[in-house]
Amino acid sequence: DISPLLKDPVAFRTLIDLLEDHVRASFPKIDFIVGECLDSRGFLIGPPLAQRLGIGFVPVRKKGKLPGATQCISYSLEYGKAELEIQNDAVEPGQKVVIVDDLLATGG
């Protein structure tokens, strides 16, 4: 449960500071942060991290949630199957992204 972290602005800022430092050191030339929106912590952490880095945020969503033409990928879970989509024009060939997804395992 990351709720206490989200409620504490100093702790949340510290998290973003640490992630920013890590991404800058590990991936100095990236174009976007990509994160799953609304159903994942990638939506909570990705946009403020992208803003700090001065780059864009690209949402990935469950199938059928994004407007326009999309690319879909299916994957297996312990308990079934899931599908994610990204808009066709969200990332161009050769662009570099860092994917921010769940920070803690929740059993899914």
N, C-alpha and C positions, 0 to 999 in steps of 0.2 A: 504494500500500500504506500503510494508516494504522496498521498493527500497531505500529510504534515509538511513535506517538503514544499508543496505548492502553496500552502498557507503561509509559509515563512518567507518573506521577500528577500531577506539576507541569505538564507540557505539556497533559495532558487537562483539568485544572482550568482552565488558561489558556484553552483552546478554549471550554469551557463559559462562563467569565467573559465572553469576547468576544462569544459568541453571545447570552448573556443581555443584555448591554449593547445590542447591535444590535436585538434583538427589542423590548426595553423602549422604545428610542428610536423605532423605526420603526412599531411596532404596539402602542400603549399599552393598548388594550382588546381583549384576546383571551381566549377561553374555554378553548381546548385547543391542545396541540401534537398534530399528526397525523403518524404515521410508519409506513412499511412495516416490518413485523416480520420478523425472522430472515433475510430475503434482501437486506437493504439496510442501509446505515449509518444510516438513519433510526431503526432500533431501538436502535442503540448511542448515538446522540446525543440522540434525542427524549426518552426518559424522564428523564435527569438534567437536561436543559434545562427540561422541564415542572416538575420538582420545584423547581428554583431559582426559577422564576417563580410558584410556588404555584398552579399550575393542573393539570388532568388531562392524561393522555396517551391518545390514541385510536389503537389499532392498525388498520392496513390490511394485509390478508394476501392471499396467492394464493387463488384460488377454491377453496372447499371446506374451508378451514382454520379459519374462525370459527364458533362455535356460534350458534344462533338464526337469525332472519330477517336477511337481508343484502341489500344493493344491490351489483350487479356492474357493472363497466365493462371493456370490452375496448379494447385499443389496439395499434397496430402498432409493431413493432421492426424494426431493420435485417434481422434474421434470422427474422422470423415474427410471431407474435401473442401477447399475454399478457392475462391478466385479473386484476383486483384486486377485493376485496370489503371492505365496511365494514358493521358491524352497523346495522340500520335505526334503532335508537334511540341511536346513538352521538353524534350531533350534531343539535340541534334547529334548525328554521328560524330564521334571524336570528343564530345564534351565530357567532362569529368564530374562525377557526382559522389557525394557521401550519403549513404542511406542511414537515417536515424529511425530505429524501430524500438520495440519494447526494450526498456532498460532492465527490467526484471522479469523473470519467467513467471507466468501466471498459470501454468498447467495446460495451456492450449497447444 
